[in-house]
């Protein structure tokens, strides 16, 4: 049995760490929630994740220390004023921290009410945009060659990452959602026919496209949409059952990366087609410059003006930049374009 006169180190740095860490963990969770639902460009996601991991480790360690201390206090019959004073001080810290955590939780609840309340539809400023994720969405997927690990300098399998994200997104949808997926370009090489022998690229090619001897010549004709985009359903589809979701999963898995980046054609199609008129939002996944910019046909400003003009039904456009260039927020045309496109169309940008 330990001596009753032993000095217990109850009031220590580990205890203070866990008290402040608990509040820090709640605040981190708030930041994560906000960056998922609010258009804030964050450059410190890795730091936040590391801090959360560190806080969790401290919490586990301190729980062990508190357990040992309780055992020692139970054994000891000491009534030393110093120990009692330390316990009183710690209790005060716990009460203060608990109060702060409760206020943080109330703030989260308030944010959730603001995000999902029926109105207003939009609240924002140049620095922060609060938005509600639309339930009627068209997702536009970049299938250009650089989405394949063999065709980009970072050797990233970007398309596989996008496929996983799409499946997770669809898995969380309920009966209120209606979606379709549009992809670009739409050559036969963009579909893995071994996995999906019944999957056909839609829409069918214009007969004028078939008159060209070379597909690239047809593709490069600015007056035609030869091979530039395709779609899954050609309309917004209800996600009413797991079977509906499985059909989308299977088609997503069949997509392959090949050829160029006709982003503008796909966007124009989605924004102007009557079949997608009821869509409230568009999510664009892309990893590079559109052909129209890369080939010198348009500047970033001209392309943005064109998109704004075509978006006459005021769909929110959310952009997801795929790859290290976008995660690292590099100073590039691709990053600049996706950020500005989202901002001018009341959406948000994410580097994925």
N, C-alpha and C positions, 0 to 999 in steps of 0.2 A: 504493500500500500504506500502511495506517495505521501510525503510529508505534508501536513496541513498548512505549513508555513510557506509552501512553495509559491513563487510569484508566477501567475499565469499571464501569458502574453495574449490577452483577449483583444485589446485595442491595438490592432496591428495594421500594417499596410495592406495585407491581403483583404482584410475586412473592408477597408476603404475602397480598394480596387473593385470588389464585387458590388458595393453599393453604387458607386459611380458607373461601373460597367453595366449594371442592370438598366440604369437610365439610358446609357449609351446604346445598349442593344435595342431598346424601344425606339430611340431616335433613328437608329440605322434602319429598322424595319419601316419607319415612317418614310425615310428617304427613298427606300426601295419601292414602296408603294407609290410614292409621288412620281418617281421617274418612270414608272410603268404607266401612270394615268395622266401625267402632266408633261407638256412638251418642254422639258428642260434638258439641255445638252450637257450631260455629265461626263467629265473626263477622269473620274476617280472611282469607277465601279470596282476595280481591283483592290484599291485601298480600303473601300468600304467592306468588301468581302473578307479581306484579311483582318480588319478590325473586329468584325463580327466573330470570326474564328477565334481570335485572341481572347475576346471577351468571354466566349463560351468556355474556353480552356481555363480561364481564371475562375469562372463560376464553379466549375467542377472541382478544381483544386481547393477553393475556399470552402465548399461544402464538406470536403473531407476534413479540413482543419476545424471547422465548426463542430463536426461530429466528435472529433478527438477531444476538443475543449469541453464539450458538454459532459463527456465521460469523466474527465478530470474534475470538473466542478461538482459532479454528482458524488464522486469519491471524497472530495474535500469537504470538510465541515467549516471551512474558514469563513469568517465574517469580516475579513479585512476591508476597511473603507475604500482602499484604492481599487479593489476588484469590483466592489459594488458601484463605485463611481464610474468605472470604465463601462460596466454593463449599462448603466443609465445613459451614458454618452452614446453608446452604440445604438441603444433603443431610440434615442432621439434622431440619430442619423437615418435609421430605418424608416421612422415615421415621415421625415422630410422627403426621403427618396420615394417612398410609397406614394406620397402626395403628388410628387412630380410625375411619376409613372401614370397615376390615375388621370392627371391633366393631359398627358400625352395620349392616353387611350381615348379620352373624350375628344381630343383634337382629331384623331384618326377617324372616329365615328362621324365627326362633323364633316370631314373631307369626303368620306364615303357618301354621306347624304347629299353633298354638293355635286359629286360626280354623277350620281345616279338618279337625282331628282329629275322630274319630267321637264323642268324649265328653270332657268333660261337655257337655250340650246348652246350658247357659246358665251364664255367669259374670258377676257384675255387682255394682254398688253404686248408690247414688243419683247419683253423679257420672259413672260410666262403665259402659257395658253392652257386653260383648263378645257378638256374636251371629254365627250362621252363616246365610247367606242360604238360605232353604228352596228345595227343588227343586220343590215342588208349591205353586203360587201362583195366587191369583185377583187380577187387577188391576182396580180399580174407578176409572172415569174420570168426572170431573165434566164434563158437557156443558151446564152452565147458560149463559145468555146472556153473562155477564161473561167467559167464556173467549174471546169474540170481541173483536178489537181495537176495534170500534166501540161496544162496550158496557161498557168499563171506563175509568176516568179516566186510566190510564197509557197508553192506546192500545197495549196489548201484545197481540200475537197469541198468546195463551197456549196455545190448543189446538194450534196448529202446533208449538209447543215440546214439548208432551206427546207428540204423534204421533211426532216425531223421537226422543224419548227411548225410547218404547215399541219402535220399530223397532230401535234400537241394542241395547236390552236383549234383545229376542227373537233378534237376529242372533247374539248371543254365547252362546245357550243350546245345550246338547248334548242327547243322547238321554235323559239322566237327568231332564230337566225335563218337567213336566206343567202346563199353564196353561189359563186361560180369562180372558176380558175381560168385565166387567159395566159397563154405562154408565148414567148417569142425567142427566136424565129420559129418557123413551122415546117422544116424539111422532114423528110421521112427518117433521116438520121436522128431526129430529136425524140423518136419513140423507140423503145426497146420492144420490138415485135415478138421476141421470144417470150417475154414475160406477159405481154398483152397483145395477143394476136388479133383480138377483136377491137382494139382501140384504133380508131381512125382519126386522122387530123381533120379538124373542122375549122372554118368552113371549107367546102370543096373549092378547089382552085378555079379562078376565072378562066374561061376558055382562052382568053387572050394571053394568059400566062403560058399556056401549053404550046403556043406558037413559037416561042423562043427555043433555039437549039440548045442553049446553055442556061441552066437554072440561075446562075449568077447574073446573067444579063437580064433575066426577068425580074430577079430580086432587086437589082439596081435601078430599075425603071421607077422614077419617082411618081409617075402617074398611076401605077398599079400597086396593089398590095400582094404581090406574088411571094409566097413563102414567108411573109413577114410576121404573121401571128396565127394562133389557133386557139381553140377553147374546148373545155370539157363538155358543158351542157348547152351553151349558147343562150342561157337564160339564168336568172336567179333561181336556185333550187332549195327547197325546204330541207333542213336537217332534222327529220322527224324520228329517225330510228338509227340503231347501230348499223343496220344494213346499208342505209344511205351513206353513212360515214365510211363504211368499208369500201364502197364503190369509189369514193374519192381517194382513199388511201391507196388503193390498187393502181389507179391512174397516176397518182403522184409518183409512185414507185417506178413507173414506166418511163418517166421523163429522162432525157439525156442531154448533155451539153454538146452543141455543135454550131459552128458558123458565127455570124456577126450579131450586132446588137440594135435591132430596129425598135428601140424603145418608143420613139415618137409615134410610130404607126399603131402600136398596141394601145398606147394611151388614147390616141385619137379615136380608135375603134370603141373603146370602153366608154369614153366620155360623150360620144355623139350618137351611138347606136340606140335606137328606140328600145331594143330588147333589154337594155340595162338602165332605162330611164329611172326606175324606182330605186336603184342602188343609191345608198346614202354616202358610201365611202369606197375608196380605192386604196389598196395596199400594194405598193410597188417594191418588189425585191430585186435588186440589181447590184452588179459588182464593177461597173465600168461606164465609160463614156458612151452615149448613144452614137450610132453611126452618123447621124446628121451633124453632130459636132466634130467627131473625129475626122470626117471627110470634108470638113470646111463648108458644109451647106448652111449651117446656122451657128450663131454664137449662143452662149448660155442665155443671155438676155433675150434674144430672139426666140429661143426655144421656150423659155418661161412665158413669154407673152403669148405664144401660140397655144400653149396648154391652158393658160388663163382664159383665152378667147373661146377655146373649145369647151371649157368646163361651164357651160351656160346653165346647167342644172345645179351648180354650186356643190358638187360632191367634195367631201373632205378627202384630201390625198395624203396618205401616210407613206413615208419612204423609209426603206430599210437598206442601208448600205452593207453589202456582204463582203467580208474579208478584212485583212490587217489594215489596209489603207483607210478603211472607214472606222474601224475600232480605234485606231491611233489618231483619228481626226487630222490626217495629213492635209497639207495645203495643196489640194489638187482640184482639177475641174470636176471630177466625179463627185467628190465630197461637197463641194460648193453648190453644185447643181441640185443634189438631193435635199440639202438643207433648205435652199431657197424655194424649191418646188413645194415642199411641205409647208413652209411658213406662209407662202402666198395663197395656199389653198386650205388654210385653217386646220392643217394636220400637224404631225410631228415627225421628227427624224430620229432614227436609231442607227448607230454603228454596230453591226452584228458580227 
